[in-house]
Amino acid sequence: MKQQYPTRILSALIIGLGSVSIAHAAGFQLLEQNASGIGSSYAGSAAIAEDASTIYFNPAGMTLLPGMNVSAGAVAIKPNFEFSDGGTTGPTTFGGAPLGPLGGRATGGGDGGNAGSWGVVPNAYFSWQVADRWWLGLGVGAPFGLMTDYEKDWAGRYHSEKFSIESININPSIAFKVTDTLSVGAGVNWMQLKADYRKAQFVPGLLGPGTGGDLNAKVKAKGDGWGWNVGLTWQATPATRLGLSYRSKVRIDADGTTEISNRNVGAAIRIPAIGGLQGSYDADASIELPDTAIFSLVHQLNERWTLLGDVSWTGWSSIPELQINNAGIPDANLDLRFKDAWRVALGAHYRYSDSWTFKGGVAWDQSPVRDAAYRPSALPDNNRYWVSLGAKYNFNKSTSVDVGYAHLFVKSTSVDNSSATSTAGTLKGDYKSSADLIGVQFSHRF
């Protein structure tokens, strides 16, 4: 009966996890797959194996967790994206035809307010030592997510008003202790992705000859795909452990609809469909989510201090663009030109007593968006620095809770995106961005 208890806990967490649409790692990757790593800026993530969340960062780490282990937590994130307009203009063509004096003009509207809002990223993990050298595990999390939400009718409305990506990933894993110092692990991943993209569509003649106006354009799509991950840990010396892990690309083929509808009009002044434009159309899109690799080091300096280091790589160049294929209306394209990105983190743990351990860390996180000409309002991303603090409290030898806080300083960000001048105009201005993360992780060994 006791062995069934952690399984019941994990089942309930999986049912309640749902999908997550907010995060603030570089690009739209969710690094926040546990809260126990926040305090040290996720330094040493592929080698530390503090709890069962090692299943995500390196499944080989399960061999450091005897018996049954359950870990669950949540990270609350508050990103800030504040835009200052610097000369945004509207589209220059419609349906391939020049808009003439109606095109390329200032769009009016405000700066869109703060496009970031609070979100929560939950996680749940379970590991089980089934034999002397064998471990099984299961992890559930959300490796990718994003949401930017601007005020309606803002200056950049033809580029984006709302963009959200939600994901859920289920990751069964296995680990084997090859020798007393070397362990290996592997897992498979099923991931579901949902997307919701909303913007304004300028239409000439909407209210009569020589006029123009906006319609709503909304794309909603959902798809899933499979991937895999592998890792190893090596206890190089009694005080030093190395970890290396890799997660594969995941191709998602998503299907959904594009809806074109009236905007800012009441029932008494309904605008008729313009050339049959308004309505719902089948849509599909494909995206190859990037692969990642992590190299980590953990060194026990003495009985009080543990030092951690991390170098990771993400293959963001797998996403040069996002093409939305529509049936019956023109396709849509986001020219992204993402580049591969690196992350470097350093951290330390201080064991104050048997009950308390304090954590600290810093990190540099490179953005896949490098050029103001291709920086989308849906993802006004840039390089950032992490500064974090945390603490772990052991109630006893089996039960612990982690809390962590991090502030992300994002480099001042300019945008001069004319990649879609003809259909969306030029988005020009500057972003002031930052983020705050706070998380709690509960872990128990049976």
C-alpha positions as CSV (number, residue, x, y, z in Angstrom):
1,M,0.0,0.0,0.0
2,K,2.9,2.3,0.8
3,Q,4.4,1.8,-2.6
4,Q,1.2,2.9,-4.4
5,Y,1.2,6.3,-2.6
6,P,3.8,8.2,-4.7
7,T,2.2,6.9,-7.9
8,R,-1.1,8.3,-6.8
9,I,0.5,11.6,-6.0
10,L,2.1,11.8,-9.4
11,S,-1.1,10.8,-11.3
12,A,-2.9,13.6,-9.6
13,L,-0.2,16.1,-10.5
14,I,-0.2,14.9,-14.2
15,I,-4.0,15.4,-14.4
16,G,-3.7,18.9,-12.9
17,L,-0.6,20.0,-14.8
18,G,-2.4,21.0,-18.0
19,S,-0.5,23.2,-20.4
20,V,1.6,26.2,-19.7
21,S,2.0,29.4,-21.8
22,I,4.4,31.7,-20.0
23,A,8.1,31.5,-19.4
24,H,11.3,33.5,-19.5
25,A,14.2,31.5,-20.6
26,A,16.0,32.6,-23.8
27,G,13.7,32.3,-26.8
28,F,10.6,30.5,-25.7
29,Q,12.4,27.6,-24.0
30,L,11.3,26.9,-20.4
31,L,14.4,26.2,-18.3
32,E,12.2,26.3,-15.2
33,Q,11.6,22.5,-15.0
34,N,12.1,22.5,-11.2
35,A,12.3,25.1,-8.5
36,S,15.2,23.6,-6.7
37,G,17.6,24.9,-9.3
38,I,16.5,28.5,-9.3
39,G,18.6,29.5,-6.3
40,S,21.8,28.6,-8.1
41,S,20.7,29.8,-11.6
42,Y,20.4,26.2,-12.7
43,A,24.2,25.8,-12.5
44,G,25.3,22.1,-12.4
45,S,21.8,21.0,-13.6
46,A,23.1,17.9,-15.4
47,A,25.2,16.7,-12.4
48,I,23.6,17.8,-9.1
49,A,20.7,15.3,-8.9
50,E,19.3,16.8,-5.7
51,D,15.9,15.3,-6.3
52,A,13.8,13.4,-8.9
53,S,13.7,16.4,-11.3
54,T,17.1,15.2,-12.5
55,I,14.9,13.1,-14.9
56,Y,14.6,16.2,-17.1
57,F,18.1,17.6,-16.9
58,N,20.0,14.2,-16.9
59,P,18.2,10.9,-16.4
60,A,21.5,9.2,-15.3
61,G,21.3,11.3,-12.1
62,M,18.5,8.9,-10.9
63,T,21.3,6.5,-9.8
64,L,22.1,9.0,-7.0
65,L,18.6,8.6,-5.6
66,P,18.1,5.3,-3.7
67,G,14.6,3.9,-3.2
68,M,11.5,5.8,-4.4
69,N,11.6,9.6,-4.8
70,V,8.8,12.0,-5.7
71,S,9.3,15.7,-6.4
72,A,6.8,18.3,-7.4
73,G,6.8,22.1,-7.6
74,A,5.9,25.3,-9.4
75,V,7.6,28.4,-10.6
76,A,5.8,31.7,-10.8
77,I,7.2,34.1,-13.5
78,K,6.5,37.7,-14.1
79,P,8.1,39.0,-17.4
80,N,8.0,42.6,-18.4
81,F,7.9,43.8,-22.0
82,E,7.4,47.5,-22.3
83,F,7.5,49.0,-25.8
84,S,8.3,52.6,-26.8
85,D,7.2,53.5,-30.3
86,G,9.9,55.0,-32.5
87,G,8.1,55.4,-35.9
88,T,6.0,52.2,-36.5
89,T,4.2,52.2,-39.9
90,G,1.4,50.2,-41.4
91,P,1.4,47.7,-44.3
92,T,2.0,48.8,-47.9
93,T,0.1,46.2,-49.9
94,F,-3.1,44.1,-49.6
95,G,-3.5,40.9,-51.5
96,G,-0.4,41.7,-53.4
97,A,-1.7,45.1,-54.7
98,P,-0.2,48.4,-53.5
99,L,-2.3,50.4,-51.0
100,G,-1.1,53.7,-52.4
101,P,-1.7,56.6,-50.1
102,L,-3.4,54.3,-47.6
103,G,-0.2,52.2,-47.1
104,G,2.9,52.8,-45.1
105,R,1.4,55.4,-42.8
106,A,1.8,55.8,-39.1
107,T,-0.5,53.3,-37.4
108,G,-1.5,55.4,-34.4
109,G,-2.5,53.7,-31.2
110,G,-0.4,53.4,-28.0
111,D,2.7,51.5,-27.0
112,G,0.7,48.4,-26.0
113,G,1.2,48.5,-22.3
114,N,3.2,45.8,-20.5
115,A,2.9,42.7,-22.7
116,G,4.1,40.4,-19.9
117,S,1.9,39.0,-17.2
118,W,2.2,36.5,-14.3
119,G,2.3,32.8,-15.2
120,V,2.9,29.5,-13.3
121,V,5.1,26.6,-14.6
122,P,4.4,23.4,-12.6
123,N,6.4,20.1,-12.7
124,A,6.2,16.6,-11.3
125,Y,8.7,13.7,-11.2
126,F,8.9,10.2,-9.8
127,S,12.0,7.9,-9.7
128,W,12.2,4.3,-8.5
129,Q,15.2,2.0,-7.9
130,V,13.9,-1.3,-9.2
131,A,17.2,-3.3,-8.8
132,D,20.7,-2.8,-7.5
133,R,21.8,-1.0,-10.7
134,W,18.5,-0.1,-12.4
135,W,16.2,2.9,-12.0
136,L,12.9,3.9,-13.7
137,G,11.5,7.4,-13.8
138,L,8.7,9.6,-15.1
139,G,8.7,13.3,-15.5
140,V,6.0,15.7,-16.5
141,G,6.6,19.4,-17.4
142,A,6.4,22.1,-19.9
143,P,9.7,22.6,-21.8
144,F,8.4,25.4,-24.1
145,G,6.1,28.3,-23.5
146,L,5.5,31.9,-24.3
147,M,2.8,34.6,-24.0
148,T,2.9,38.3,-25.1
149,D,-0.4,40.1,-24.8
150,Y,-0.6,43.8,-25.9
151,E,-3.4,46.3,-25.6
152,K,-5.8,46.2,-28.5
153,D,-5.2,48.7,-31.3
154,W,-1.6,49.4,-30.2
155,A,0.9,50.7,-32.8
156,G,2.2,47.2,-33.6
157,R,-1.2,45.5,-34.0
158,Y,-0.5,44.4,-37.6
159,H,2.5,42.3,-36.2
160,S,0.9,40.8,-33.1
161,E,-1.6,41.6,-30.4
162,K,-1.4,38.2,-28.6
163,F,0.9,35.3,-29.1
164,S,0.9,32.3,-26.8
165,I,2.6,28.9,-27.0
166,E,1.6,26.2,-24.5
167,S,3.3,22.8,-24.0
168,I,3.2,19.6,-22.0
169,N,5.8,16.9,-22.0
170,I,5.7,13.4,-20.6
171,N,9.1,11.8,-20.2
172,P,9.5,8.1,-19.1
173,S,13.1,7.3,-18.4
174,I,15.5,4.6,-17.4
175,A,19.0,4.7,-15.8
176,F,21.8,2.1,-15.3
177,K,24.8,2.3,-13.0
178,V,27.6,0.9,-15.1
179,T,30.3,1.1,-12.5
180,D,30.6,2.7,-9.1
181,T,31.6,6.0,-10.8
182,L,29.8,5.9,-14.2
183,S,26.0,6.0,-14.8
184,V,24.0,6.3,-18.0
185,G,20.3,7.2,-18.6
186,A,17.8,7.6,-21.4
187,G,14.2,8.6,-22.0
188,V,11.5,9.2,-24.6
189,N,9.4,12.3,-24.8
190,W,5.8,12.9,-26.0
191,M,5.1,16.6,-26.3
192,Q,1.9,18.5,-27.2
193,L,2.1,22.1,-28.3
194,K,-0.7,24.6,-28.7
195,A,-0.4,28.0,-30.3
196,D,-2.7,31.1,-30.3
197,Y,-1.7,34.0,-32.6
198,R,-3.9,37.2,-32.9
199,K,-3.3,40.4,-34.8
200,A,-5.1,43.1,-36.8
201,Q,-5.5,42.8,-40.6
202,F,-5.7,46.1,-42.5
203,V,-8.3,46.0,-45.4
204,P,-8.8,48.9,-47.9
205,G,-12.3,50.0,-48.7
206,L,-13.7,48.5,-45.5
207,L,-16.1,51.4,-44.9
208,G,-16.3,52.6,-48.5
209,P,-14.2,53.8,-51.4
210,G,-10.9,55.4,-50.4
211,T,-11.1,54.2,-46.8
212,G,-9.4,51.4,-44.9
213,G,-10.0,49.6,-41.6
214,D,-9.0,46.6,-39.5
215,L,-10.3,43.1,-39.1
216,N,-9.4,40.6,-36.5
217,A,-7.1,37.7,-37.6
218,K,-6.8,34.7,-35.1
219,V,-4.8,31.5,-35.7
220,K,-5.3,28.6,-33.2
221,A,-3.5,25.3,-33.8
222,K,-2.5,22.2,-31.9
223,G,-0.1,19.3,-32.6
224,D,2.2,16.7,-31.0
225,G,5.5,14.9,-31.6
226,W,8.1,12.5,-30.2
227,G,11.7,13.0,-29.1
228,W,14.3,11.4,-26.9
229,N,17.0,12.3,-24.4
230,V,20.2,10.7,-23.0
231,G,22.7,11.5,-20.4
232,L,25.7,10.2,-18.3
233,T,27.3,11.1,-15.0
234,W,30.8,10.4,-14.0
235,Q,32.2,10.6,-10.4
236,A,35.7,11.7,-11.5
237,T,37.0,12.0,-8.0
238,P,35.3,11.6,-4.6
239,A,34.7,15.4,-4.6
240,T,34.0,16.0,-8.3
241,R,31.1,14.8,-10.5
242,L,30.6,15.6,-14.2
243,G,27.3,15.4,-16.1
244,L,26.5,15.4,-19.8
245,S,23.1,15.3,-21.3
246,Y,21.3,15.8,-24.7
247,R,17.7,16.3,-25.7
248,S,16.7,15.7,-29.3
249,K,14.7,18.0,-31.6
250,V,10.9,17.4,-31.6
251,R,9.0,18.1,-34.8
252,I,5.4,19.3,-34.2
253,D,2.9,19.2,-37.0
254,A,0.0,21.4,-35.9
255,D,-3.5,21.7,-37.3
256,G,-6.1,24.4,-36.6
257,T,-8.0,27.3,-38.0
258,T,-7.5,30.9,-39.1
259,E,-10.5,33.1,-38.3
260,I,-11.1,36.5,-39.8
261,S,-13.8,38.6,-38.1
262,N,-15.2,42.1,-37.5
263,R,-13.4,44.4,-35.2
264,N,-14.7,47.2,-32.9
265,V,-18.1,47.2,-34.6
266,G,-21.5,46.7,-33.0
267,A,-24.5,44.8,-34.2
268,A,-26.1,47.9,-35.7
269,I,-23.2,48.6,-38.0
270,R,-22.0,45.1,-38.9
271,I,-19.5,45.2,-41.7
272,P,-20.2,42.7,-44.5
273,A,-17.6,40.2,-45.5
274,I,-15.1,41.9,-47.9
275,G,-14.8,39.7,-50.9
276,G,-15.6,36.7,-48.7
277,L,-12.6,37.4,-46.5
278,Q,-14.4,37.0,-43.2
279,G,-14.9,33.5,-41.9
280,S,-13.0,30.4,-40.7
281,Y,-10.3,28.7,-42.7
282,D,-8.3,25.5,-42.2
283,A,-4.7,26.1,-41.2
284,D,-1.6,24.1,-40.5
285,A,2.0,24.8,-39.4
286,S,5.1,22.7,-38.7
287,I,7.9,23.6,-36.3
288,E,11.1,21.7,-35.3
289,L,11.7,22.5,-31.7
290,P,15.4,22.8,-30.9
291,D,17.7,20.2,-29.4
292,T,19.8,21.0,-26.3
293,A,23.0,19.8,-24.8
294,I,24.3,20.5,-21.2
295,F,27.7,19.9,-19.6
296,S,27.8,20.3,-15.8
297,L,30.3,20.1,-13.0
298,V,29.7,19.8,-9.2
299,H,32.6,20.0,-6.8
300,Q,32.4,19.4,-3.1
301,L,34.9,22.0,-1.9
302,N,34.6,21.0,1.8
303,E,31.9,19.8,4.2
304,R,30.1,23.2,3.9
305,W,30.6,24.5,0.3
306,T,29.6,22.9,-3.0
307,L,30.5,24.7,-6.2
308,L,28.5,24.3,-9.5
309,G,29.1,25.1,-13.1
310,D,27.1,24.7,-16.3
311,V,27.6,25.3,-20.0
312,S,24.6,24.6,-22.3
313,W,23.7,24.9,-26.0
314,T,20.4,25.2,-27.7
315,G,20.0,24.6,-31.5
316,W,17.6,27.4,-32.2
317,S,18.6,27.6,-35.9
318,S,16.1,24.7,-36.4
319,I,13.5,27.6,-36.5
320,P,14.4,30.0,-39.3
321,E,10.7,30.9,-39.8
322,L,7.2,30.1,-38.8
323,Q,5.0,29.4,-41.9
324,I,1.2,29.3,-41.4
325,N,-0.5,27.6,-44.3
326,N,-4.2,28.7,-44.9
327,A,-6.8,27.1,-47.1
328,G,-8.7,29.8,-49.0
329,I,-6.8,32.9,-47.9
330,P,-3.1,33.9,-48.2
331,D,-0.6,32.1,-46.0
332,A,1.2,33.9,-43.2
333,N,4.9,33.9,-42.5
334,L,7.0,35.0,-39.5
335,D,10.6,35.5,-40.7
336,L,12.6,34.7,-37.5
337,R,16.1,33.7,-38.5
338,F,16.9,32.3,-35.0
339,K,20.5,31.4,-34.2
340,D,21.9,28.8,-31.9
341,A,22.5,30.0,-28.4
342,W,24.7,29.4,-25.4
343,R,24.2,29.7,-21.6
344,V,26.8,29.8,-18.9
345,A,26.0,29.5,-15.2
346,L,28.0,29.4,-11.9
347,G,26.5,28.7,-8.5
348,A,27.3,27.6,-5.0
349,H,25.5,25.8,-2.1
350,Y,26.4,26.5,1.6
351,R,25.4,23.8,4.1
352,Y,24.7,25.9,7.2
353,S,23.3,22.9,9.2
354,D,21.8,19.5,8.8
355,S,18.5,21.3,8.2
356,W,19.4,24.4,6.1
357,T,21.3,24.8,2.8
358,F,21.6,28.3,1.2
359,K,22.1,28.8,-2.5
360,G,23.3,31.5,-4.9
361,G,24.1,31.8,-8.6
362,V,24.6,33.9,-11.7
363,A,24.2,33.1,-15.4
364,W,24.5,34.6,-18.8
365,D,21.8,33.5,-21.2
366,Q,22.1,34.2,-24.9
367,S,19.1,35.0,-27.1
368,P,18.4,33.3,-30.4
369,V,17.2,36.7,-31.7
370,R,20.3,38.7,-32.7
371,D,19.0,41.2,-35.2
372,A,16.6,44.2,-34.6
373,A,15.4,43.7,-38.2
374,Y,14.0,40.2,-37.4
375,R,13.0,40.8,-33.7
376,P,9.2,40.0,-33.6
377,S,6.8,41.8,-31.2
378,A,5.6,38.3,-30.3
379,L,9.0,37.5,-28.9
380,P,11.0,40.8,-28.2
381,D,13.9,38.7,-26.8
382,N,17.5,39.6,-26.0
383,N,20.5,38.4,-24.0
384,R,20.0,38.4,-20.3
385,Y,21.8,38.0,-16.9
386,W,20.5,36.0,-14.0
387,V,21.1,36.7,-10.3
388,S,19.5,34.3,-7.9
389,L,19.2,33.2,-4.3
390,G,17.6,30.2,-2.7
391,A,17.3,27.9,0.4
392,K,16.6,24.3,1.0
393,Y,15.1,23.1,4.3
394,N,15.3,19.4,5.3
395,F,12.4,18.5,7.6
396,N,14.2,15.1,8.1
397,K,16.4,12.7,6.1
398,S,13.5,12.0,3.7
399,T,11.6,15.2,3.2
400,S,12.7,18.7,2.0
401,V,11.4,21.9,0.5
402,D,13.3,24.3,-1.8
403,V,12.5,27.9,-2.4
404,G,14.3,30.1,-5.0
405,Y,14.2,33.6,-6.4
406,A,15.9,35.0,-9.5
407,H,15.9,38.4,-11.3
408,L,16.7,38.5,-15.0
409,F,18.3,41.7,-16.3
410,V,17.6,41.9,-20.0
411,K,19.8,44.0,-22.3
412,S,18.1,47.1,-23.7
413,T,16.3,45.9,-26.9
414,S,15.7,47.7,-30.1
415,V,13.4,46.6,-32.9
416,D,13.3,47.7,-36.5
417,N,11.4,44.8,-38.0
418,S,10.6,45.4,-41.7
419,S,10.6,41.7,-42.6
420,A,6.9,41.9,-43.3
421,T,6.6,45.5,-44.5
422,S,4.1,44.7,-47.2
423,T,1.6,42.9,-45.0
424,A,2.3,44.2,-41.5
425,G,4.4,47.4,-41.9
426,T,7.5,48.2,-40.0
427,L,7.7,47.8,-36.2
428,K,10.2,50.3,-34.9
429,G,11.0,51.3,-31.3
430,D,12.6,50.0,-28.2
431,Y,11.8,47.5,-25.5
432,K,12.5,47.7,-21.8
433,S,12.4,44.1,-20.4
434,S,13.1,42.1,-17.3
435,A,11.7,39.2,-15.4
436,D,11.2,37.9,-11.8
437,L,11.0,34.2,-10.9
438,I,10.0,32.6,-7.6
439,G,9.5,28.9,-7.1
440,V,8.8,26.2,-4.5
441,Q,9.8,22.5,-4.8
442,F,8.7,19.7,-2.5
443,S,10.7,16.4,-2.5
444,H,10.2,13.2,-0.5
445,R,12.0,9.8,-0.4
446,F,10.1,6.6,0.4
